[in-house]
Amino acid sequence: GGRRVADATEVIDRTRVRNGGAALARKEARRQVFYELTSGLSGAALAIFMWGHMFFVGSILLGTRGFDWIADGMERIYVAQPTVIVILLLFVVHAALAARKIPGQLRERRRFYRLARELKRSPRQWLAEAAEGGLKPHVESWLWIWQVRTGMIILVLGSFHLLLMCLDIFTDLFGTRMGIEAVTSMARTQAGLVWLYGVLLVCVEFHAGVGLYRLAVKWGLFSRVGRAALWRIEHILFWFFIGFGTLVLVVLAGWLPPPLGFLTAG
């Protein structure tokens, strides 16, 4: 009798362990899904904001009066102040969650860079077409590798830029008044930040475009459109904002007068 009771108790204990392990696995899976959703949604929000931000900075094409009129209006109705705080929080959340996928150990980073070199040297005969969308399989890995690289650059340069914007909006430390000013922005760009902003422009547009593309593929968004069509849309958006952003930087650097300045002159 005692033997049977012991055997039954052992079976019950094993069942509890298995059930407990399954519960923990489900809990961990739900946590990872939550992390993925939060990372994806915060990244999408940041990408959309950056495109809107690009058009706001693009008001410099109207000249300093046009730029200051829009900036002052956004600050007077208290749009700029809460926006920069929300974007800063989203930036921190997205960076923290995305950092989970960045190789943390030296050995992992070596494998990471070795994979990048191997993909770069891949013979053409190995690059078969993907059945579902016409993209080459190695392209997905290549995109992820460069998204990680650009993300690390954005983490450094983007943090600097956000800190600068916070100082401009909430203090008069670097300008003649509290708030964003065309004169201050142009002076910084002409003093050498044009090269920093140029690198940030390329990294942000690549990271945002590829991030939205991978997000759509991962969650099956716009599945009827097809992966190849999404890839073409990403290319169009990337080159449009690179071209527009370059024009804005050229004007901010003083290398070209505002082409639409005549609209706000007088």
C-alpha positions in Angstrom: 0.0 0.0 0.0 2.8 2.4 0.9 4.6 1.7 -2.4 1.5 2.6 -4.4 0.9 5.8 -2.4 4.5 6.9 -3.0 4.2 6.1 -6.8 0.9 8.1 -7.0 2.5 11.0 -5.1 5.5 11.0 -7.5 3.2 11.0 -10.5 1.2 14.0 -9.0 4.5 15.9 -8.4 5.7 15.3 -11.9 2.3 16.4 -13.3 2.5 19.6 -11.2 6.1 20.3 -12.5 5.0 19.8 -16.1 1.9 22.0 -15.6 3.9 24.6 -13.8 6.5 24.6 -16.6 3.8 24.9 -19.2 2.3 27.8 -17.3 5.7 29.5 -17.1 6.3 28.9 -20.8 2.9 30.5 -21.6 3.6 33.4 -19.4 7.0 34.0 -21.0 5.4 33.7 -24.4 2.8 36.3 -23.6 5.5 38.6 -22.2 7.6 38.3 -25.4 4.5 39.0 -27.5 3.8 42.1 -25.4 7.5 43.2 -25.8 7.3 42.7 -29.6 4.0 44.6 -29.9 5.3 47.5 -27.7 8.6 47.6 -29.6 6.8 47.5 -33.0 4.1 50.1 -32.1 6.6 52.5 -30.4 8.9 52.2 -33.5 6.0 52.8 -35.9 5.0 55.9 -33.8 8.6 57.2 -33.9 8.8 56.6 -37.7 5.6 58.5 -38.4 6.7 61.3 -36.1 10.0 61.6 -37.9 8.3 62.0 -41.2 6.1 64.7 -39.7 9.2 66.3 -38.1 10.9 66.3 -41.4 8.1 68.5 -42.9 8.3 70.7 -39.9 12.0 71.3 -40.3 11.4 71.6 -44.0 9.6 74.9 -43.3 13.1 76.4 -43.5 12.5 76.2 -47.2 10.1 79.1 -46.7 12.9 81.1 -45.0 13.5 82.1 -41.4 10.2 83.9 -41.1 8.2 80.8 -42.2 10.2 78.5 -39.9 9.8 80.8 -36.9 6.1 81.3 -37.6 5.4 77.6 -37.5 7.7 76.9 -34.5 6.3 79.8 -32.5 2.7 78.7 -33.3 3.3 75.2 -32.1 4.9 76.4 -28.9 2.1 79.0 -28.2 -0.6 76.3 -28.4 1.5 73.9 -26.3 2.0 71.2 -29.0 5.8 71.2 -29.0 6.3 70.8 -25.3 4.3 67.7 -24.6 5.3 66.2 -28.0 9.0 66.3 -27.2 8.4 64.6 -23.8 6.3 61.9 -25.4 8.8 61.3 -28.1 11.6 61.1 -25.6 9.7 58.5 -23.6 8.9 56.5 -26.8 12.6 56.7 -27.8 13.7 55.3 -24.4 11.1 52.5 -24.5 11.8 51.5 -28.0 15.6 51.6 -27.5 15.3 49.4 -24.3 13.1 46.8 -26.0 15.0 46.7 -29.3 18.2 46.3 -27.3 17.1 42.8 -26.4 17.9 41.6 -29.9 21.4 43.3 -30.0 24.2 40.8 -29.4 25.4 41.5 -25.9 28.4 39.1 -25.6 31.6 39.6 -27.5 31.3 36.1 -29.0 27.8 36.9 -30.3 29.0 40.1 -31.8 31.8 38.3 -33.6 29.3 35.9 -35.0 27.1 38.8 -36.0 29.9 40.6 -38.0 31.0 37.3 -39.5 27.5 36.7 -40.7 27.4 40.1 -42.3 30.7 39.5 -44.1 29.5 36.1 -45.3 26.3 37.5 -46.7 28.2 40.3 -48.4 30.4 37.7 -50.2 27.6 35.3 -51.0 28.0 33.9 -54.6 25.2 34.9 -56.9 24.2 31.2 -57.4 23.2 30.9 -53.7 20.7 33.8 -53.9 17.5 32.0 -54.8 14.3 33.9 -55.1 11.9 33.8 -52.2 8.7 32.0 -53.2 6.3 34.4 -51.5 7.5 37.8 -52.6 10.5 37.8 -55.0 12.9 38.9 -52.3 16.2 37.1 -51.9 16.5 35.2 -48.6 19.7 36.8 -47.6 18.2 40.3 -48.0 16.1 39.8 -44.8 19.1 39.0 -42.8 21.1 41.9 -44.3 18.2 44.3 -43.4 18.2 43.1 -39.8 21.9 43.5 -39.5 21.9 47.0 -40.8 18.9 47.9 -38.8 20.8 46.9 -35.7 23.8 49.0 -36.8 21.8 52.1 -37.6 19.8 51.7 -34.4 23.0 51.9 -32.4 24.0 55.0 -34.2 20.6 56.6 -33.7 20.8 55.8 -30.0 23.8 58.0 -29.7 23.1 60.8 -32.2 19.4 60.8 -31.6 19.9 61.1 -27.8 22.1 64.1 -28.4 19.6 65.7 -30.8 16.6 65.1 -28.4 18.6 66.6 -25.5 19.3 69.7 -27.6 15.6 70.1 -28.6 14.6 69.8 -24.9 17.1 72.6 -24.0 15.7 74.8 -26.8 12.1 74.3 -25.9 12.3 74.6 -22.2 15.2 77.0 -21.7 16.8 80.0 -23.4 20.3 78.7 -22.9 21.4 78.6 -26.6 19.0 81.2 -28.1 17.7 84.7 -27.7 14.5 83.3 -26.2 12.9 80.1 -25.0 11.9 77.9 -28.0 13.1 76.7 -31.3 14.5 79.4 -33.6 15.6 79.4 -37.2 18.7 81.5 -36.4 19.9 79.1 -33.7 19.2 76.0 -35.8 21.0 77.4 -38.8 24.0 78.6 -36.7 24.5 75.1 -35.3 24.2 73.4 -38.6 26.6 75.8 -40.2 29.1 75.3 -37.3 29.5 71.7 -38.2 26.4 69.8 -37.1 25.4 69.4 -40.8 27.6 66.3 -41.0 26.1 64.8 -37.8 22.6 65.5 -39.0 23.5 64.0 -42.4 24.5 60.7 -40.8 21.4 60.8 -38.6 19.2 61.5 -41.6 20.4 58.4 -43.5 20.3 56.2 -40.4 16.8 57.3 -39.3 15.3 57.0 -42.8 16.8 53.5 -43.3 15.9 52.3 -39.8 12.4 53.7 -40.0 11.6 52.5 -43.5 13.0 49.0 -42.9 11.4 48.8 -39.5 7.9 49.5 -40.9 8.5 47.0 -43.7 9.6 44.3 -41.3 6.8 45.1 -39.0 4.2 44.7 -41.8 5.8 41.4 -42.9 6.0 40.1 -39.3 2.4 40.7 -38.4 0.9 40.1 -41.8 -0.2 43.7 -42.4 -1.1 44.5 -45.9 -0.6 40.8 -46.8 -2.7 41.3 -49.9 -0.3 43.9 -51.2 2.6 41.4 -51.2 6.1 41.6 -49.8 7.6 42.8 -53.1 5.2 45.7 -53.3 5.9 46.6 -49.7 9.6 46.6 -50.5 9.1 48.9 -53.4 7.0 51.3 -51.3 9.8 51.3 -48.7 12.3 52.3 -51.4 10.1 55.1 -52.6 9.6 56.5 -49.1 13.3 56.2 -48.3 14.6 58.0 -51.4 11.9 60.7 -51.1 12.8 61.6 -47.5 16.5 61.3 -48.2 16.2 63.8 -51.1 13.9 66.1 -49.1 16.0 65.9 -46.0 19.2 66.6 -48.0 17.6 69.7 -49.5 16.6 70.9 -46.0 20.1 70.3 -44.6 21.7 72.2 -47.5 19.5 75.2 -46.8 20.1 75.0 -43.0 23.9 74.9 -43.7 23.6 78.1 -45.8 24.8 76.4 -49.0 21.6 77.3 -50.8 19.1 80.1 -50.1 15.5 79.1 -49.1 13.9 78.3 -52.5 10.4 79.3 -51.3 11.6 82.3 -49.2 9.8 84.7 -51.6 6.4 83.4 -50.2 7.1 84.8 -46.7 9.2 87.8 -47.7 8.0 91.4 -47.1 
